[in-house]
Amino acid sequence: MNDRVSAQENEQDQNTPEGPLSGYRVLDFGWVLAGALPGMILADMGAEVLKVETHQRMDYMRLGRPIVGDEPDPEQHPLFHNVNRGKLSITLNTTKPEAVELAKKLVAHCDVVIENFSPGVMDRIGLGYEVLSAIKPGIVMASISSNGQSGPLRDLRAYAPSIGALAGLDSTLGYDGERPLGLKHAYADISGALHSVFAVVSALRQCKQTGQGQYIDLSMLRATVATMGAGLMEYEMTGRVMGTKGNHDPVMAPYGNYPCQGEDAWVSIAVRTDEEWRGLTEGMDNPPWCDEEKFASRYSRLENRRELDDKLAEWTRQRPPEDITELLQSHGVAAIPVMGAEDRLFNPHFRARGLYSDIEHPSLGAEPIYNIMWNLERTPPSIRRHAPLMGEHNGQIFGGLLGVAEREIAQLEEEQVLW
């Protein structure tokens, strides 16, 4: 990007060190969680990320209930603020041919294009990989979809929980031996997004060596299946289909979340070895039931785990989770409070490690934004600016980068091209 003027230079703190991806520019058509996260990570790593939006079909994360007041406000959604921080926002209504042409002009100045529309959408609007690579042979384009760009399930309509079901993940989550409850969390979105970042960075390295870009077809289904190796291996080797297990573990007992003193308070306890079992019994001041034969070995504890859980729960109910954690950890036992949102924000360890940063946003003021999950010693990632207001950088990008005259930008906005 040495032949271009960075649109972020006037915005970011000049004391912020350059990230490892400084100098790269990303055209980000990604929306909702799976599409937003890759650009978020690349921005934290120093890339300049241009988020393409439109009032024609607003990102769902802009449509949540307002935090302040009663009127709908696309600038108030905390999740949008978290996963779009560091980006610059431009509005392009790609139902208009003029907007598509402007997008093509931007591609000539970009290194990466990210999108997570349904397969075929980018081709239909005239922004498929063949078109973009003809404009810039070095472009890296990542398409994130539920089931990939080809195959019988290509056009299947699905959300992240649907992918969890299709991947088989949901079939393993539920109470022991009962119907699957599934994971009511956007696991597939996050898994697919993280895998796509790795693919993009790999393609950028290859492009640096050869000058040639490439197309990335990222299936959230495959990314989710790839995290389930144990269940697949068990079936291949034994013919057994992994089912619901509740909180039980095949080799650890006790293992699970146990009720504590206080309203909806819980502690996670896991014991793998006989040494850890002795630590647990000592921490509980050696209650007589721990000496019973049915709890004498790891095998017998596994065989009698339901009764073991009941006995342990009687003990945990009498104490706060923090006290149990401190006591059992001092005896070498893996015990951790089950944390909620408030706990994560104010836990001393998380604060010391910088799990969150307070970022000032024009609509809501200072708000906690979670930091990227890794650190690099010499080129640390950082949140360089708040999530953008919709279309906040139209003038900066179309005027400064493409050289479009101010009056023409105003005309394009009036015609709902930049909209």
N, C-alpha and C positions, 0 to 999 in steps of 0.2 A: 504494500500500500504506500510505497515511498513516493509515488507520483500523484498522490492525492492528499488533500488537506483533511485531517480527521475532524469530523463534526463534533467530537467529544472534547477537543482540546480546550475549548472555552468553558466547559462545564465541570470537568473533574478537578479535584484538588491536585494542584501541581506537586504536592508532596507525596501523593500516592505513587508507589513504585509501579513500573510497568509490569504487566502480567506476561506470562509465557506466550500468550497468543496476541500480544500487542502487534498491530500492523495488519491484522486480518479484518476483513469486513464481511458481515453475514446479512443476507436478506432473509428475514424470518417471517414466513407465512404461517408459522405454527400457531395454533390456538388451543384453548383449554389446556389441561395439564400436560398430556403427553407431548403436545406440540410446543408448549412454552418452555419446558424444562431444558431442552438442549441449548436453546439460545441463551437462557439464563446462565447456565454453566459457562458457556463460551464467553459471555460478557464478563462474568466474574474473573475469568482467566485473562481478560484484557482485550478481547476482540470488540470491535464496534458492531453492534447488532441493531439493525433497522427493523423494527417490528411493523409489519404491514397489516393495517386494520381497515375496516370500513363500517360506516353506519348502516350500509345496506344489510349486513348480517354481522352484528356485533359479537365479539368473543363472549361466550356464555359466562365467563368469569367476571365480566363487567356488569352482569345483569342481576347481581344478588341484592338482597335486602339492604337498604341504606343504613349506615351506622349512625349518621347524624341526620335528623329530620325524618320526614315521612315520604318525601318525593324520591322517585327513582333517580339514581345518580351513578353513571358509569365510572366515576372516579373514586368510589368508596369501598371496593371489595378488597379485604385484606389478603385473600389468597392471590388475587391478581397482582397485588403489590409485591407479594413475596416472590412469585415465579416470573415476574417481568421486570424486576429491578435491574438497573444498569442499561436498559435498552432505550433506544430512541424511537418515537412513534411517528409513522407517516400513514396517511389515509389514502388508499387507492381503491376506488370502486371498479373492480375488474369486470363488471358487466358492461363497462364503457370501453370501446376500443382504444381511446386515448390513454386510459389508465394502463392498459396492457402494454402500450408502446412505452410509456414512462417506466414501467417495471423492467422492460427489456433494456432500456438505457441504464438503469441502475445495475443490472446484472454485469454490464461491462466494467463496473467499478467494484465488484464484489468477488469474494473468493468462495463463498458457500451460500447455498440456498437450502432452506429447510421448509418442509411442508408436511402436514398430516391430514390433508383432505381425503375423501374417499378416492380409491384408485380411479384414474382417468380424468379427474377434475382438472388438473393442471394442463393436461393435453387439450382438453376441450376449450379452455380459455386462451390457449395459445402460448402457454408457458411451460410446456413439457421439456424434458431433458434434451431432446434432439434440437429443439429451438434454442435453448439456452447455451448448449455447448457449441453451437454454430456461432453464437455471439462471442463466447469466450471459451476456448478449448480447455482452459485450466479450471473451469468451474467444477466444484464438488456439490452435488445435489443429493440430499437425503429425503426420501419419502417414507414417512412413518405411517403404517396402517395396521388395522386389526390383524389381518391374515395374509398380508403381502400383496404384491401387484399382479400375481398370477395364481392359477390354480382354481379348483372348483369352489372354494370358499372366498374367492377374491372380493365379491360384492356383498358378502354377508354383513348385515347391519349389526354392529356390536359396540358396547361400551366396555370400560375396564372390567367391571364385574362379570360381563358376558365372557370375556377372554379367560378370566379365572375359571369359569365353568368349563369352557371348551378345552382348556389346557389340562383339566383334571385336578387342578389345585383345589377347587371347592369340594371335591369328593373326599378329601382327606381332612377337612376342617369341620368339626362338630363334636358333640358329646359322644363318648365311647360307645360304639356299636349302634348309634342312632342315626337318623337321617342327616345328610350333610347340611350344614348351615352356611358354609362358604365364608370367604373373607370379604366383608363389606367395606372394602378399601380399594383405592385405585392402584393396586399393586402392579397390574399389567402396564398401566401408563408409565409408572416410574421405572419399572424394569426396562421397558422399551426405550424410554428416553435416555437412560444411562448407557445402554448398549449403543444407541445411535451416536452419542458423543464420542465414544471410543472409535466407532467406525469413521466419523468425520475427521478426527485428529489423525487417524491412520491414513486416510485418503489425502489429507493435506501434506503429510510427510512424503507420500509417494509423488504428489504433484510437484513438490519442491525439488525432487530428484529428477523427474522426467518432463515437467511442464504440462502434463496431461491430467485433467480432472477425471472424475468418474461418478457413476450413478450408484446410490446406495438404496437398496430395497430392504427396509427394516420391518419385520413382522413382529408385532407385540406378542402374538401367540408363540412364536419360536423363542422369543426372549423370556417368556414366562415358563415354557416347558423346560428351558435350559436350567432353570433353578430347581428342578424337581428330580435330580439325578438319582436320589436314594430310592424313590418309589419305582422308577423305571428299572433300576438295577435289580430291585427285589423281585419284580415280576419276571425279568429275564432269567434270573438264577433259580427261582423257586416256584414260579407260576402263581404266587400269591398276589392278590390285588390289594394294595394299601388302602385301608378305609379310615373311617373316623376313629380318633383315639382320645378325644377330649384333651386334657392336659397331661396325659400320660406319655412317658418316654420308654422306649423298649429296653434301655439299659440303666436307667436311673430311677431310684425310689428312696426317699420321697422326691417328688418332682411336681411342681405346680404352683398355683397361686392360692394362698391360704388367708382366711378372714382374720382381721385384726380388730383391736379396740378402736372405736371411732366409726363415724358414718361412712359406709362403703369404702373402708380402708382394707388394703390387701398387701401381702408380702409374697414375693416370689422366692421359693427355696428349691434348690437342686442339689442332690447328693449322689455322687458317682462311685466313690471308693469307700472301703471300710474305714480308712483313716478319716474321711469326711464324716462318716456316720458316727464315729467316736467323738468327733468335734461337736456334732449336733447334740448328742446325748449329754456331753459335758456342759454345753451351753444351756441346756434345759435343766441342769442340776441333777442329771441321772435319774429320771423318773423310773419307777419299777417296771413299767411296761416295756421299756427299751431292752430289758434283759430277757424277755420272753423268747423262746426258741424260734417262733415264727418270724422274728425280726433279726435273727442272729447272723445271717449272711445276706449278700446282695441278692442272690437268687430267691431266698425265702422272703425278703422284703418285696421283691417284685411280685411274687405269688400272692402276697397278702397286702398289696398296696392300698386297697380300698380301706381296710381297717387301719392301716398305718396313716393314711391321710386323715381319717377321723380323729385319731389320737393326737396327731400333730396340730390339727385345727383347734382342738380343745385348749392346747397350750397357747397358740398364737392369738386366739380371741381375747386373751387377758392382757395383751400388751399392744402398744402402738407399733406400727411398722418400722418406724425409725429406730426404736429401742431394740427391736428384734434384729434389725440389720446390723447395728453396732455390736450387739452381743455375739451373734453367730459369726460375723466376719472376723471377730477377734479369736474365734476358734477354728478358722480356716474353712468356713462354710459359705458357699455362694448364696447369699441372701440379699435381696434388693427390694425396696418399696416399689409397688406398682404405681407409677406416676401419672398424674393428669397434666393438663396444659399448664396450670398455675405452677405445679411442681417443677416442670421443665424450665419455666421462665426464671424461677428464683433459686433453683438449686445452686449452692455455692460452687460445686465442681463445674457445672455447665457454664456458670458466669465466668469462672476463672479461665475456662477453655474457649470462651467466646462463641458459644453455641448460637447466640443471637447478637445482632447489632441494632441499636435504635436509629432508625433512618427517618428523617423528616420528610413528610409528604405534604404537598400543598393543600390537600383536601382534609386529611385527618391528623396532621401534625406528626409528632414522633410516634413511631410504631415499631414493635419488634419484628425484625426480618431475619430469618434464619440464615446463617452463613453456609458457604459451601463446605462439604464434608471432609475436605483434605486441606493440607497446607504445604506449600513449597517454600523452602528456606530462603532461596535467593529471589524468587519471583512469586511472592505470595499472592493468591487470589484475594480480591476484595470487592465489596459492593461500592461501585463508583458513583452511583446516583440513584435517586428514587425511581420507582416505576413511572413511566411517562404518562402524562395526560394525553388523551386521544388526539392524534394529529398535532401534537405539540411541536414537532420538528419538521413540519412541511416546508416552511420557509427556509430552514437551515439546510435541509437535504436537497430539495428541488431547486432552490435558489443557489445555495452555496456549492453543492456538488455537481448539479447538472447545468447550472447557469441559466435557469428559467427566470425570466424577468418577473418582478414583483407584481406588476399589473396582470401578467399572464397567469400567475398563480392564483390571484384573486378571481380571475375569470373561470379558471378550472374548478375552483371551489364553488362558484356560483352555479356552474353547470353540473355539479355533483360528480365530477371526475375525481378530484381530491376530496373525498367525502366518506 
